[in-house]
Amino acid sequence: MTLEVEPPSPPRIVDTEPTSNDDDQYLRGQIQLSLEDGAWEEAFSEWAADTEMDAQEFAIATDLGLFEQFDFFWDDFATRVGYNAPGIPEDWKEREYHRELSTWKQVSSINAGLAELGQVVCDVLKERYLDVEVSDFGEGLDLPDFE
């Protein structure tokens, strides 16, 4: 199913923990520039062509500002771009989280769609935008592939 919507603005990558690692700061800056220079729109278009998220669910996620809450970073140990995807919490009913949010199916679709978008963005960043050297840790090690 194709979701025909305009992509939201790319998220602002912020340093979530103070660090003295200059490489991490540099790479976060590179990721931010790449997102602004087209990686976000490319990835969003790829994702929108196959997502199960419908227009109403997209509108809910947009209203909640979830697309702005993504965080992307370079995972040197795994030699890949990592991400933290936002999501709707389990207590959404009790909190009256959004007036149009009424089913667990919607919540699941939004949360799964955001996770899928995060992975597509990571793939686009690594394959087309970032030129990062593999560290001394080696390529990929024995970490699971979260695709």
C-alpha positions as CSV (number, residue, x, y, z in Angstrom):
1,M,0.0,0.0,0.0
2,T,1.3,3.4,-0.9
3,L,0.9,6.3,1.5
4,E,0.6,9.5,-0.5
5,V,1.5,12.3,1.8
6,E,4.2,15.0,2.0
7,P,7.2,14.0,4.1
8,P,7.5,15.8,7.4
9,S,10.5,17.8,8.1
10,P,13.6,15.8,9.1
11,P,14.1,15.4,12.8
12,R,16.7,17.5,14.6
13,I,19.5,15.3,15.9
14,V,20.5,16.4,19.3
15,D,23.1,15.0,21.7
16,T,21.0,13.2,24.2
17,E,23.9,12.6,26.6
18,P,26.9,14.9,27.2
19,T,29.9,13.2,25.8
20,S,33.5,14.2,25.2
21,N,33.7,12.0,22.1
22,D,34.4,14.4,19.3
23,D,33.9,11.6,16.7
24,D,30.4,11.1,17.9
25,Q,29.6,14.8,17.8
26,Y,31.0,15.0,14.2
27,L,29.0,12.0,13.0
28,R,25.8,13.3,14.6
29,G,26.5,16.5,12.7
30,Q,27.1,14.6,9.5
31,I,23.9,12.6,10.0
32,Q,21.9,15.8,10.5
33,L,23.3,17.4,7.4
34,S,22.6,14.2,5.4
35,L,19.0,14.2,6.6
36,E,18.6,17.8,5.5
37,D,20.4,17.2,2.2
38,G,17.9,14.6,1.0
39,A,18.4,11.4,3.0
40,W,15.2,11.9,5.0
41,E,13.1,12.6,1.9
42,E,14.6,9.7,0.0
43,A,14.0,7.3,2.8
44,F,10.5,8.6,3.5
45,S,9.6,8.1,-0.1
46,E,10.9,4.5,-0.1
47,W,9.1,3.8,3.2
48,A,5.8,5.5,2.1
49,A,5.7,3.2,-1.0
50,D,5.4,0.1,1.1
51,T,4.1,1.1,4.5
52,E,1.0,-0.4,6.1
53,M,0.4,2.9,7.9
54,D,-2.7,4.6,6.5
55,A,-3.4,8.3,6.1
56,Q,-5.3,8.6,9.3
57,E,-2.6,6.9,11.3
58,F,0.0,9.1,9.6
59,A,-2.1,12.2,10.6
60,I,-2.2,11.0,14.2
61,A,1.6,10.4,14.2
62,T,2.1,13.8,12.7
63,D,-0.2,15.5,15.2
64,L,1.7,13.9,18.1
65,G,5.0,15.1,16.6
66,L,6.4,11.6,16.5
67,F,8.4,12.1,13.3
68,E,10.4,14.9,14.9
69,Q,11.3,12.6,17.8
70,F,13.6,10.2,15.9
71,D,17.2,10.0,16.9
72,F,19.9,8.7,14.5
73,F,23.5,8.0,15.5
74,W,26.5,6.1,14.3
75,D,27.0,2.8,16.1
76,D,30.8,2.3,15.7
77,F,30.8,-1.1,17.4
78,A,28.3,-2.5,14.9
79,T,29.5,-0.3,12.0
80,R,26.0,0.8,11.1
81,V,23.6,3.7,11.7
82,G,21.4,3.2,14.7
83,Y,18.2,4.8,15.6
84,N,15.7,5.4,18.4
85,A,12.2,5.4,17.1
86,P,9.4,7.2,18.9
87,G,6.2,5.4,19.7
88,I,2.8,5.5,21.4
89,P,3.0,4.3,25.0
90,E,1.1,1.3,26.3
91,D,-1.1,3.5,28.5
92,W,-2.4,5.5,25.6
93,K,-6.0,4.8,26.5
94,E,-5.8,5.9,30.1
95,R,-3.9,9.1,29.1
96,E,-6.4,10.0,26.2
97,Y,-3.3,10.3,24.1
98,H,-5.0,11.5,20.9
99,R,-8.7,12.1,20.1
100,E,-8.6,10.0,16.9
101,L,-6.6,7.1,18.4
102,S,-9.1,4.4,19.3
103,T,-7.7,0.9,18.6
104,W,-4.7,-1.2,19.4
105,K,-4.5,-1.8,15.7
106,Q,-3.8,1.8,15.0
107,V,-1.2,2.0,17.8
108,S,0.5,-1.1,16.5
109,S,0.5,0.2,12.9
110,I,1.9,3.5,14.0
111,N,4.6,2.0,16.2
112,A,5.6,-0.6,13.6
113,G,5.5,2.0,10.8
114,L,7.8,4.3,12.7
115,A,10.3,1.5,13.4
116,E,10.3,0.5,9.7
117,L,10.9,4.1,8.7
118,G,13.8,4.3,11.1
119,Q,15.4,1.3,9.5
120,V,14.9,2.7,6.0
121,V,16.5,6.0,7.0
122,C,19.5,4.1,8.5
123,D,20.0,2.1,5.4
124,V,19.8,5.2,3.1
125,L,22.2,7.1,5.3
126,K,24.8,4.4,5.4
127,E,24.5,3.3,1.7
128,R,24.2,6.7,0.1
129,Y,25.3,9.5,2.4
130,L,27.8,8.6,5.1
131,D,31.4,7.7,4.4
132,V,32.5,6.2,7.7
133,E,35.6,4.1,8.2
134,V,35.1,0.7,9.9
135,S,36.6,0.9,13.3
136,D,39.1,-1.4,14.9
137,F,36.2,-3.5,16.3
138,G,35.6,-5.1,12.9
139,E,32.7,-5.4,10.5
140,G,29.4,-6.2,12.1
141,L,30.5,-8.8,14.6
142,D,27.7,-11.2,15.8
143,L,25.0,-8.7,16.3
144,P,21.4,-9.4,15.2
145,D,20.1,-7.8,12.0
146,F,16.9,-6.0,13.0
147,E,15.4,-5.9,9.6
